[in-house]
Amino acid sequence: MASSYSLSPHHHRHLDQIRAQAAVQYRRVHDSLTSRVSRFVCAVFLTVLSIVGVIFFILWLALRPHRPHFYLSSLSVPNLDPYHSPISFTVSDHNPNHNIGIFCDSIGATVFFNNIEVGSVPSLSEPFYQPPLNTTELRGTTAGNGGGGGPAAGSEPPDRVDGFRVELRAKIRFQLSTWDTHRHKIHANCDAAIGSDGQLLPAYRKKRCSIYFF
Ligand SMILES: *[C@@H]1O[C@H](CO)[C@@H](O)[C@H](O)[C@H]1NC(C)=O
């Protein structure tokens, strides 16, 4: 009866096979469990990360400081003579931020006619603080050089004279002393045309000056 008890080589092989299969099965289950857990952890992590990202993006959109807006509200060229007359102008400086004040450290202007500089005002204002949503009018008058003068006698004044440009250079700081103390240099270009009376045409009044940075 021993033969019925003794494990034949065939039987041995069979057991080994079962054991090996069990080991494979176990490893498969274990592996899939581990990968399922790690996939879950990964998904939770990515979800949290994207929610935090979206919150920060919305906060940044809501709180980021906006540059000031500049508009030309007047430009006056006596005798329609940009080369000799003192040119007067008014610039509207608007702070569009609801909660952020702007320190304007300096602001200067240069007047161009057909891209030729015809006058400049190095400083339109002492340094000033601009509260949120405030609009400040800045006036300037170029020196002019007095020579020449006046339209030729008897000639009809033109309906309009195009080609004026007031270039603004400002240095500002936003009122966010904890994380934004550096100075922003802003350059703005205000295109303009005057009518036969030497005054800014209404179409250019309150037209936003284009801003660019260096
Ligand atoms: C803008 O602020 C200046 C300086 O604080 C103030 O004198 C002026 O009245 C304000 N303008 C408006 C429209 O609130």
The ligand as a Gaussian input file, in Angstrom:
#p B3LYP/6-31G(d) Opt

LIG

0 1
 C       -7.416000     111.022000      -7.125000
 O       -6.451000     111.070000      -6.112000
 C       -5.919000     112.347000      -5.911000
 C       -4.780000     112.224000      -4.919000
 O       -5.067000     111.331000      -3.889000
 C       -7.036000     113.278000      -5.425000
 O       -6.521000     114.571000      -5.236000
 C       -8.124000     113.304000      -6.482000
 O       -9.203000     114.072000      -6.040000
 C       -8.602000     111.921000      -6.795000
 N       -9.495000     111.976000      -7.937000
 C      -10.674000     111.405000      -7.938000
 C      -11.480000     111.550000      -9.173000
 O      -11.106000     110.789000      -6.988000

